[in-house]
Amino acid sequence: MKKALLALILISAITVIACGGKKTYTAKTKGYGGEITVELTSAKNKITAVKITGDKETPGIGEKAVKELPAAILKAQSFDVDAVAGATITSTAVKKAVKDAMQQAGLIASANPCDGVAGSITLESINKYLNESGDMGEGSIANIVAVIPIAHINGPREEHDFYAFVNFKYKARNFIKYQVTYLSCTCRSAEVNYWSTAYVELTLPKSGNPEDAEIKYLSFDKDAEGHYLAGFWGDSNPTPAGATYEDFKREYIPFFVGKNYKYLKTLSTTDDIAPEDYSAGAGRSSYKVDSFTGSSVSTNNMIRMLNALFEYHITDDFFTKQ
């Protein structure tokens, strides 16, 4: 009996050594045609094998992703690999399941920002969670989102720590498109303190210097091509001082187009805008920044929103990987 027990122990030990501590983790998700199953094997903090099953994916299209992605994932040691052309939905589903399996294996951290010790939640962990817990962000089918800090200022010039929400980010060849939603006016009751949404395009300068990044386009209604309603003017129209949204659209909003981050971060309120700078440019000689003095909540918080967005913009890997 003792000999048999000893033999069993030896066999178990040999099996563990032979397997090298390998363990397989399974994750399932919905693909284009049906359920996709990923079996991921890992050892010594590395992916050693990936098996994908998705018998109901479209022949020649989704089926191609099922066949080709395991090798790419194994080579990259990551779920975030290029989608197979023409099979975006299947590719996204596979990557989502692989990410799940990698989290089970401890190869990547859990997306839950509440994991760990109390008080460890940060905006970085929240934004990471928002983009990794759902089908959003890099390697997925929806745009990146983010919560960003903004230093709100009210009419009496009292500052408060607020947050704005980047609900759209799309990187083009040499600029990034954004939608950012923020609360500008707080002078009315909460039932009508609607949030404004700005559509903004910020450049990716050839120099790679964050201070050279410029405002390429700014709107609170249509996008640059005029195809989509990408923004929303949530402030008073007119403001208590009588400035209408059309006044802002004709005069104040265009002032910021072409301005770079080096200049913009010198502004805190309209008081920091030099009158000669405001009147510079074709057709602007008659414009005076003082005409918006009584509309300080709208004007000043537009500056704060742009600065907050620039601070987020320069965290893009275009700048951080220079």
C-alpha positions in Angstrom: 0.0 0.0 0.0 2.8 2.3 0.9 4.7 1.5 -2.3 1.5 2.2 -4.3 1.1 5.5 -2.6 4.7 6.4 -3.1 4.4 5.5 -6.8 1.3 7.7 -7.1 3.2 10.7 -5.5 6.1 10.2 -7.9 3.9 10.0 -10.9 2.1 13.2 -9.8 5.4 15.0 -9.3 6.7 13.8 -12.7 3.5 15.0 -14.4 3.8 18.5 -12.8 7.5 18.7 -13.9 6.7 17.5 -17.4 3.8 20.0 -17.8 6.1 22.8 -16.6 3.3 24.3 -14.5 1.1 24.8 -17.5 -2.5 25.6 -17.0 -5.4 26.2 -19.5 -8.0 28.9 -19.1 -11.3 29.1 -21.0 -13.3 32.1 -22.0 -16.4 32.4 -24.1 -18.1 35.3 -26.0 -20.6 36.0 -28.7 -19.1 36.2 -32.2 -20.8 37.1 -35.5 -22.6 33.8 -36.0 -22.6 32.2 -32.6 -20.5 31.4 -29.5 -16.7 31.6 -29.7 -14.6 29.7 -27.2 -11.0 30.5 -26.4 -8.7 28.1 -24.6 -5.5 29.8 -23.5 -2.6 27.9 -22.0 0.1 29.7 -20.0 3.3 28.9 -18.2 5.9 31.0 -16.5 3.8 34.2 -17.2 3.7 33.5 -20.9 1.1 32.4 -23.4 2.2 29.0 -24.7 -0.9 28.0 -26.7 -4.1 29.5 -28.0 -7.0 27.4 -29.3 -10.1 29.1 -30.8 -13.4 27.4 -31.6 -16.1 29.2 -33.5 -17.9 26.8 -35.9 -20.7 29.2 -36.7 -18.6 32.1 -38.0 -19.0 33.1 -41.6 -17.0 30.7 -43.9 -14.0 32.4 -45.5 -14.5 35.6 -43.4 -15.0 35.1 -39.7 -13.7 31.6 -40.1 -10.4 33.2 -41.3 -10.1 35.2 -38.0 -10.6 32.0 -36.0 -7.8 30.3 -37.9 -5.3 33.2 -38.1 -5.6 35.0 -34.8 -4.1 32.3 -32.5 -0.7 32.6 -34.1 -0.8 36.4 -34.0 -1.8 36.4 -30.3 0.9 33.8 -29.4 3.6 35.9 -31.2 2.5 39.2 -29.6 1.8 37.7 -26.2 -1.2 40.0 -26.2 -4.9 40.0 -27.0 -4.5 43.4 -28.7 -3.5 42.4 -32.2 -4.7 43.6 -35.6 -8.1 42.4 -36.6 -8.3 40.2 -39.7 -9.4 42.3 -42.7 -13.2 41.9 -43.3 -13.7 40.0 -40.0 -13.8 42.9 -37.5 -16.7 41.5 -35.4 -15.3 38.0 -35.1 -11.8 39.4 -34.4 -13.1 41.7 -31.7 -15.0 38.8 -30.1 -11.9 36.7 -30.1 -9.7 39.4 -28.6 -12.3 40.0 -25.9 -12.3 36.4 -24.9 -8.5 36.2 -25.0 -8.3 39.2 -22.7 -10.7 37.5 -20.3 -8.6 34.3 -20.3 -5.4 36.4 -19.8 -6.9 38.1 -16.8 -7.9 34.7 -15.4 -4.3 33.5 -15.9 -2.9 36.6 -14.2 -1.1 37.7 -17.3 -2.8 41.1 -17.3 -4.4 42.9 -14.4 -8.1 42.8 -13.7 -10.0 45.7 -15.3 -11.8 46.4 -12.0 -10.4 49.7 -10.6 -11.7 48.7 -7.2 -9.3 45.8 -6.9 -6.5 46.3 -4.4 -6.3 48.5 -1.3 -8.8 51.2 -0.5 -8.0 54.6 -1.8 -6.2 53.3 -4.9 -8.8 54.4 -7.4 -7.5 57.0 -9.8 -8.7 58.6 -13.0 -6.3 56.4 -14.9 -7.7 53.2 -13.4 -11.3 54.4 -14.0 -10.5 55.2 -17.7 -8.8 51.9 -18.0 -11.8 50.2 -16.6 -14.2 52.0 -18.9 -12.3 51.0 -22.0 -11.4 47.4 -21.0 -14.6 46.3 -19.3 -16.8 46.9 -22.3 -16.4 46.7 -26.0 -14.8 50.1 -26.2 -11.3 51.5 -26.8 -8.2 50.1 -28.5 -8.7 46.9 -30.3 -12.5 47.1 -30.1 -15.4 48.4 -32.2 -16.2 51.6 -30.4 -14.2 54.8 -29.7 -12.1 55.5 -26.6 -13.9 57.3 -23.7 -12.4 59.1 -20.7 -13.2 61.2 -17.7 -10.9 64.2 -17.4 -10.5 66.9 -14.7 -11.6 70.5 -15.5 -11.2 73.6 -13.3 -14.7 75.1 -13.6 -15.1 78.8 -12.8 -18.4 80.5 -12.1 -19.6 84.1 -12.6 -18.1 85.4 -9.3 -14.8 83.8 -10.3 -15.0 81.0 -7.7 -13.2 77.8 -8.9 -14.5 74.3 -8.4 -13.0 70.9 -9.3 -15.3 69.4 -11.9 -15.0 66.6 -14.5 -15.6 66.6 -18.2 -16.3 63.5 -20.3 -14.5 62.7 -23.6 -17.2 60.5 -25.2 -15.5 60.3 -28.6 -11.9 60.0 -29.7 -10.8 59.2 -33.2 -7.3 59.5 -34.5 -6.9 60.6 -38.1 -3.6 60.9 -40.0 -2.4 64.1 -38.4 -5.1 65.1 -36.0 -7.6 63.6 -33.5 -11.3 64.2 -33.4 -13.0 64.6 -30.0 -16.4 65.1 -28.5 -16.1 66.5 -24.9 -19.1 67.2 -22.7 -18.8 69.6 -19.8 -20.9 71.7 -17.5 -20.4 75.4 -18.2 -23.2 77.4 -16.6 -24.1 76.8 -13.0 -26.0 80.0 -12.4 -29.4 78.5 -13.0 -31.2 75.7 -11.2 -30.1 72.1 -11.7 -33.1 71.3 -13.8 -31.9 73.6 -16.6 -28.1 73.4 -16.2 -27.7 71.5 -19.4 -24.2 70.2 -20.3 -22.5 71.5 -23.4 -20.8 69.2 -25.9 -17.9 70.5 -28.0 -16.6 68.9 -31.2 -12.9 69.6 -31.3 -10.1 68.6 -33.7 -6.6 68.9 -32.2 -3.5 68.4 -34.4 -0.6 66.0 -34.1 2.3 68.3 -35.0 5.2 67.0 -37.1 7.6 68.3 -34.4 6.1 65.9 -31.8 6.2 68.8 -29.3 2.9 68.9 -27.3 3.1 72.7 -27.2 2.8 72.8 -31.0 -0.5 71.0 -31.1 -3.2 73.3 -32.4 -7.0 73.6 -32.4 -7.8 72.6 -36.0 -11.6 72.9 -35.6 -14.1 73.8 -32.8 -17.8 73.6 -33.0 -20.9 73.2 -30.8 -23.1 71.9 -33.6 -21.8 70.4 -36.9 -18.5 68.6 -37.4 -15.8 69.9 -39.8 -17.4 68.4 -42.9 -20.9 69.6 -41.9 -22.3 66.1 -42.1 -23.1 65.3 -38.5 -24.5 67.1 -35.5 -21.5 66.5 -33.3 -21.9 69.2 -30.6 -24.5 70.8 -28.4 -24.7 74.4 -27.0 -26.0 73.9 -23.5 -25.4 77.4 -22.2 -28.0 80.3 -22.1 -29.0 81.6 -25.5 -28.8 84.5 -25.1 -26.6 84.8 -22.0 -27.8 87.2 -19.3 -25.6 89.8 -20.9 -27.3 89.4 -24.2 -24.7 87.4 -26.2 -26.4 84.8 -28.4 -25.0 81.5 -29.6 -24.7 83.0 -33.0 -22.5 85.8 -31.6 -20.3 83.2 -30.1 -20.3 81.2 -33.3 -19.4 84.2 -35.5 -16.8 85.8 -33.2 -15.6 84.1 -30.1 -15.3 80.4 -31.1 -13.3 81.1 -34.3 -10.7 83.0 -32.2 -9.4 79.7 -30.9 -9.0 78.0 -34.2 -5.3 77.8 -35.1 -4.2 78.6 -31.5 -1.6 76.1 -30.1 -1.3 74.6 -26.6 1.7 76.8 -25.8 -0.6 79.8 -26.1 -3.8 78.4 -24.8 -2.3 77.2 -21.5 -1.4 80.9 -20.7 -5.1 81.6 -20.6 -7.3 81.1 -17.5 -10.0 83.6 -18.3 -10.8 86.1 -21.1 -8.9 88.7 -19.0 -5.7 86.9 -20.2 -6.6 87.5 -23.9 -4.8 90.6 -25.2 -7.2 92.9 -27.1 -4.7 93.0 -30.1 -4.6 89.2 -30.3 -8.4 89.0 -30.2 -8.7 91.5 -33.1 -6.0 90.0 -35.2 -6.8 88.1 -38.4 -9.0 88.6 -41.5 -12.3 90.2 -40.7 -11.7 90.5 -37.0 -10.5 94.1 -36.7 -13.8 95.3 -35.3 -14.1 92.5 -32.7 -13.5 93.3 -29.1 -13.1 90.7 -26.4 -14.8 93.1 -24.0 -18.1 92.5 -25.7 -18.2 89.1 -24.0 -17.2 90.3 -20.6 -20.8 89.9 -19.2 -20.9 86.3 -20.5 -17.9 85.1 -18.4 -19.3 81.7 -17.5 -19.6 80.6 -21.1 -16.3 82.3 -22.3 -14.1 81.3 -19.4 -15.3 77.7 -19.2 -14.7 77.2 -22.9 -11.1 78.1 -22.2 -11.0 75.7 -19.3 -12.5 72.9 -21.4 -10.0 73.4 -24.2 -7.1 73.3 -21.7 -8.5 70.2 -20.1 -8.8 68.5 -23.5 -5.3 69.5 -24.5 -4.0 68.0 -21.3 -5.7 64.8 -22.2 -4.7 65.1 -25.9 -1.0 65.1 -25.1 -1.2 61.8 -23.2 -1.8 60.1 -26.6 0.9 57.7 -27.6 1.8 60.0 -30.5 3.4 62.3 -27.9 4.4 59.8 -25.2 6.3 57.5 -27.6 8.3 60.3 -29.2 
